[in-house]
Amino acid sequence: MIKSRAAMLWGPEDKNWSVEDIEIDEPRGSELLVRNVASGLCHSDEHFITGDMPHGGYPWIAGHEGAGIVEAVGPDVKDLKVGDHVVYSFVAACGTCQSCAEGHSNLCDNGHLIMSGRMLDGTSRIRARGQDALVMAGLGTFAHHCVVHEWSAVKVLEDLPLDKLCLLGCGATTGWGSAVYAAEVKPGDNVAVVGVGGLGSAAVQGARLAGAERIFAIDPVEFKRESAQRFGATHTANSVEEAFELIQQETWGRMCNKVILTMGVGSGDMMAQIMAITSKRGRVVVTNIHPWNEPSNNIPMIDLTLSEKQVVGSLFGSANPRSDIPRLAELYRKGQLDLDGMITKTYTLEDINQGYQDMRDGKNIRGVIMYD
């Protein structure tokens, strides 16, 4: 039994995370005990407080964007050992289901773990106040320690800083992949990125690396627009409405080949405006979370036929975490992917509520919890 601490929610009425002592079982089977080094404060975890995303129940330990060092392994672990540095994948890709076999491990059948809160065998490894606690994505990185299945851990080289690589567990990989894989940005493309926080900053970088000619960063927060220019944006606007005339002028009316939606919470009501900045045969990539119970959107469906516009979804940037996390780590090493610049401020676990308040106030590209 391991003693640790975690930030959790006890019921739907909770509007703040409660940091408390927890007890963690030893890893079983193909599981690992990992001492966390850092965890990103992703907007997706905020959705559990706002109610935009359902989950398996309470008490609930969130956090899915993290990195750490393996401290113990279960008897059936094959590919990892004590001392290995790992970045988490919030999808425990099995490698054998149809999605994995077709090269889409981000859509592995084990994706049900993301919201169930339980391990692959349907049980829990953590107790708080004498109750079984549920963890997001089979991880729960808002804790000093995690027990995770080895499929959820991707080994990285030990000379790279885990407090930066933790972003590869969600935001950086999701944003980059949204541009490179889901949008399929090509040299010469005009690209709009709507919302340039953690996901959007990485999407801008992905579009830049893919050779986009113009990158329009759209966000109401001036600090984020300025940061986006450092990541590679060529133009900025504070709203889609403002961006329309700018894009029309700069592209001679052709509009954007690719539009990537990476704002914290999406709204179906703005889809008509999104389609208006999208070119003929252009593609809209929906990467952000929309409220679970959102009933409709206002996509002008005639655009799909007469202008051959496309709207596609993307989970985890349509990336393959086991290969793309090491790939992006190498891009970081070479200075081609700026993770340092995406991290605005670091916090202790006890400061998690301040970290999320700073996110709501538009002060952070990404906040990161640092563990002892």
C-alpha positions in Angstrom: 0.0 0.0 0.0 1.4 3.4 -1.0 0.5 6.7 0.7 0.1 9.7 -1.6 -2.0 12.8 -2.2 -4.4 13.7 -5.0 -6.8 16.4 -6.1 -10.4 15.1 -6.4 -14.0 16.0 -6.7 -16.6 14.4 -4.4 -19.8 15.4 -6.1 -21.4 17.4 -9.0 -21.8 20.4 -6.7 -18.0 20.7 -6.2 -16.5 23.7 -7.9 -13.0 23.3 -6.5 -10.6 20.4 -6.3 -10.0 18.9 -2.8 -6.4 17.9 -2.2 -6.4 14.9 0.2 -4.5 11.8 1.3 -5.0 8.7 -0.7 -3.9 5.0 -0.5 -2.8 3.2 -3.7 -2.5 -0.5 -4.2 0.6 -2.1 -5.6 0.5 -2.6 -9.4 -1.0 -5.9 -10.6 -0.5 -7.8 -13.8 0.7 -5.5 -16.5 0.4 -2.4 -14.4 3.0 0.2 -13.3 3.4 2.4 -10.2 4.7 5.7 -11.5 5.9 8.7 -9.4 4.6 11.7 -11.3 7.0 14.5 -12.1 4.5 16.9 -13.7 0.9 17.2 -14.9 -0.6 19.7 -17.3 -3.7 21.6 -16.3 -5.7 20.7 -19.4 -9.1 22.4 -20.1 -10.6 18.9 -20.5 -10.4 18.3 -16.7 -12.2 21.6 -16.1 -15.2 20.1 -17.9 -15.8 17.8 -14.9 -16.5 20.9 -12.8 -18.6 22.7 -15.3 -20.6 19.5 -16.2 -19.8 19.6 -19.9 -18.4 16.1 -19.7 -19.9 13.0 -18.0 -17.8 10.5 -16.1 -18.0 7.3 -14.1 -18.8 8.7 -10.7 -17.3 10.0 -7.4 -14.8 10.4 -5.8 -13.1 11.4 -9.1 -9.4 12.1 -9.6 -8.8 13.8 -12.9 -5.7 14.6 -14.8 -4.6 12.9 -17.9 -1.6 15.0 -19.3 1.4 13.9 -17.3 4.8 12.3 -17.1 6.8 10.5 -14.4 9.3 7.8 -13.5 8.4 4.1 -13.0 8.8 3.0 -9.4 7.4 -0.5 -9.5 6.1 -3.0 -12.1 3.5 -5.7 -12.0 4.6 -9.3 -12.7 3.4 -9.3 -16.3 4.9 -6.1 -17.5 7.0 -6.7 -20.6 8.4 -3.5 -22.0 9.1 -1.2 -19.1 11.2 -1.3 -16.0 11.9 0.6 -12.7 13.6 3.9 -13.5 12.1 4.3 -17.0 10.9 7.8 -17.8 7.4 7.8 -19.3 4.8 10.1 -20.8 1.2 9.0 -20.4 -1.2 8.3 -23.2 -4.8 9.0 -22.2 -5.8 6.2 -24.5 -4.5 2.8 -23.4 -3.8 1.5 -26.9 -3.8 -2.3 -27.0 -2.2 -2.6 -30.4 -4.5 -5.5 -31.5 -8.1 -4.1 -31.9 -9.3 -3.1 -35.3 -8.6 0.6 -34.8 -5.0 -0.1 -33.6 -4.4 -2.6 -36.4 -5.5 0.0 -38.9 -3.0 2.6 -37.5 -5.6 4.6 -35.5 -4.5 3.7 -31.9 -6.0 6.9 -30.7 -9.4 5.2 -31.3 -8.4 2.0 -29.5 -11.4 0.1 -28.1 -9.9 0.8 -24.6 -11.1 4.4 -25.1 -14.0 3.6 -22.8 -11.5 4.0 -19.9 -11.3 7.7 -20.4 -14.6 8.3 -18.7 -15.3 5.0 -16.8 -12.7 5.8 -14.1 -11.7 2.2 -13.7 -8.7 0.0 -14.6 -8.9 -2.4 -17.6 -10.1 -5.1 -15.2 -13.0 -2.9 -14.0 -11.6 -2.3 -10.5 -10.0 0.6 -8.7 -6.5 0.9 -7.2 -7.0 4.0 -5.1 -9.0 4.7 -2.0 -9.9 8.1 -0.4 -11.8 8.4 2.9 -12.2 4.7 2.8 -13.9 4.7 -0.6 -12.8 3.4 -4.0 -11.8 6.4 -6.1 -12.2 6.7 -9.9 -9.5 8.1 -12.1 -9.7 9.8 -15.5 -8.4 7.7 -18.4 -7.0 5.0 -16.2 -4.5 7.6 -15.0 -5.5 10.4 -12.6 -2.4 12.5 -12.9 -3.6 15.0 -10.4 -1.8 12.9 -7.8 1.8 12.4 -6.7 1.6 8.7 -7.8 -0.4 6.7 -10.4 -1.0 3.0 -11.0 -1.5 2.6 -14.8 -1.5 -0.1 -17.3 1.7 -0.3 -19.3 -0.3 0.4 -22.5 -0.9 3.9 -21.0 2.8 4.7 -20.6 5.2 5.6 -23.5 8.9 5.5 -22.7 11.0 8.6 -23.5 14.7 9.2 -23.3 15.9 10.2 -19.9 17.9 13.3 -20.9 14.7 15.2 -21.8 12.8 17.2 -19.1 9.6 15.5 -18.0 8.2 18.8 -16.8 8.1 19.8 -20.5 7.4 16.5 -22.1 4.2 16.1 -19.9 2.5 18.3 -22.5 2.9 15.5 -25.0 0.4 13.4 -23.0 -2.4 15.5 -24.5 -2.2 19.2 -25.5 0.9 19.3 -27.6 0.3 16.0 -29.4 -3.4 16.8 -29.9 -2.8 20.3 -31.3 0.1 19.3 -33.5 -1.7 16.2 -34.8 -4.8 18.2 -35.5 -2.8 20.2 -38.0 -0.5 17.5 -39.4 -2.8 14.5 -39.4 -6.4 15.5 -39.1 -6.3 18.7 -41.2 -3.5 17.4 -43.4 -2.0 20.9 -43.8 0.2 21.1 -46.9 2.8 23.6 -48.1 1.1 26.8 -49.2 -2.1 26.2 -47.3 -3.9 29.0 -45.5 -4.8 27.9 -42.0 -7.0 29.4 -39.3 -6.6 28.2 -35.7 -9.6 29.2 -33.5 -8.5 29.4 -29.9 -4.7 29.5 -29.2 -4.3 28.2 -25.7 -2.6 24.9 -25.1 -4.1 23.0 -28.0 -4.1 25.9 -30.4 -0.5 26.9 -29.7 0.6 23.4 -30.7 -1.7 23.4 -33.8 -0.1 26.6 -34.9 3.3 24.9 -34.6 2.1 21.9 -36.5 0.8 24.0 -39.3 4.1 25.9 -39.5 6.1 22.7 -39.6 3.8 21.4 -42.3 4.5 24.4 -44.5 1.4 26.6 -44.2 1.8 29.9 -46.0 -0.5 31.9 -43.7 -1.6 31.0 -40.2 -4.4 33.1 -38.7 -4.6 32.8 -34.9 -8.0 33.7 -33.6 -8.5 34.3 -29.8 -10.1 37.0 -27.7 -7.1 37.2 -25.3 -4.4 39.5 -26.5 -1.6 37.7 -24.6 -2.5 34.5 -26.4 -2.6 36.1 -29.8 0.9 37.6 -29.2 2.2 34.2 -28.1 0.8 32.6 -31.2 2.9 34.8 -33.3 6.0 33.5 -31.6 4.8 30.0 -32.4 4.4 30.8 -36.1 1.1 32.6 -36.6 1.4 35.2 -39.4 -1.9 37.0 -38.6 -4.1 37.4 -35.6 -7.7 38.4 -34.9 -9.8 38.5 -31.7 -12.9 36.9 -33.1 -14.1 34.8 -36.1 -16.1 37.8 -37.2 -13.1 40.0 -37.2 -11.0 37.3 -38.9 -13.5 37.0 -41.8 -12.5 40.3 -43.5 -8.8 39.8 -42.7 -8.8 36.3 -44.2 -10.8 37.5 -47.2 -8.3 40.3 -47.8 -5.1 38.3 -47.3 -6.2 35.3 -49.4 -7.8 37.2 -52.2 -11.2 35.8 -51.3 -10.1 32.1 -51.3 -10.4 31.8 -47.5 -8.7 29.1 -45.5 -7.9 25.6 -46.7 -7.9 24.3 -43.2 -9.7 25.6 -40.1 -8.8 24.0 -36.7 -11.1 24.5 -33.7 -9.1 24.4 -30.5 -11.0 26.7 -28.2 -11.7 25.4 -24.7 -15.5 24.8 -25.2 -17.0 24.7 -28.6 -20.4 26.0 -29.6 -22.6 24.7 -32.4 -24.0 28.1 -32.9 -20.8 29.5 -34.3 -20.4 26.8 -37.0 -21.9 29.0 -39.8 -19.2 31.6 -39.1 -16.5 28.9 -39.2 -17.8 27.6 -42.5 -17.7 31.1 -43.9 -13.9 31.4 -43.4 -13.4 27.9 -44.9 -12.4 27.7 -48.6 -14.0 25.5 -51.3 -12.9 22.0 -50.6 -11.6 23.2 -47.3 -11.6 21.2 -44.1 -12.8 22.1 -40.6 -11.2 20.0 -37.8 -13.2 19.8 -34.6 -10.6 19.1 -31.9 -12.2 20.9 -28.9 -14.8 19.6 -26.6 -18.5 20.5 -27.1 -21.0 20.2 -24.2 -22.1 16.6 -24.0 -25.8 17.5 -24.3 -25.4 20.2 -27.0 -28.5 19.5 -29.2 -27.5 21.0 -32.5 -25.3 23.2 -34.6 -25.9 25.6 -37.5 -23.7 24.2 -40.2 -25.0 25.3 -43.6 -25.2 21.8 -45.1 -25.4 23.1 -48.6 -21.8 24.1 -48.3 -20.8 20.4 -48.0 -22.3 19.7 -51.4 -21.9 22.8 -53.5 -18.4 23.8 -52.1 -17.3 20.3 -51.1 -16.3 21.6 -47.6 -15.6 19.0 -45.0 -16.1 18.8 -41.2 -14.1 16.1 -39.4 -13.5 15.3 -35.8 -10.1 14.5 -34.2 -9.3 12.8 -30.9 -5.7 13.1 -29.6 -4.8 14.8 -32.8 -5.6 11.6 -34.8 -2.1 10.7 -33.7 -0.6 7.3 -32.7 0.6 8.0 -29.2 3.2 5.2 -29.0 5.1 6.5 -32.1 4.1 10.2 -32.1 5.0 11.0 -28.5 8.7 10.0 -29.1 8.6 11.7 -32.4 7.4 15.0 -30.9 10.0 14.6 -28.1 12.7 14.5 -30.8 11.2 17.6 -32.4 11.4 19.3 -29.0 15.1 18.2 -28.7 15.8 19.7 -32.1 14.1 23.0 -31.2 11.4 22.5 -33.8 8.6 22.2 -31.2 8.5 24.8 -28.5 7.1 23.2 -25.3 8.9 25.6 -22.9 7.1 28.6 -24.4 3.7 26.9 -24.0 4.2 26.6 -20.2 3.2 30.0 -18.7 3.3 29.1 -15.0 3.9 26.1 -12.7 2.0 25.2 -9.5 2.1 22.8 -6.6 -0.8 20.3 -6.3 -2.1 22.4 -3.4 -2.4 25.3 -5.8 -4.5 23.5 -8.4 -7.5 25.7 -7.9 -5.5 28.8 -8.5 -4.1 27.2 -11.6 -7.5 26.6 -13.0 -8.6 30.1 -12.1 -5.7 31.5 -14.0 -6.8 29.4 -17.0 -10.3 30.8 -16.8 -8.9 34.3 -16.6 -6.9 33.8 -19.7 -3.6 34.1 -18.0 -2.0 30.8 -19.1 -1.2 29.1 -22.3 -0.7 26.0 -20.1 -0.2 25.7 -16.4 1.7 22.7 -15.1 1.7 21.1 -11.7 5.1 20.2 -10.5 5.5 17.3 -8.0 8.3 16.9 -5.4 
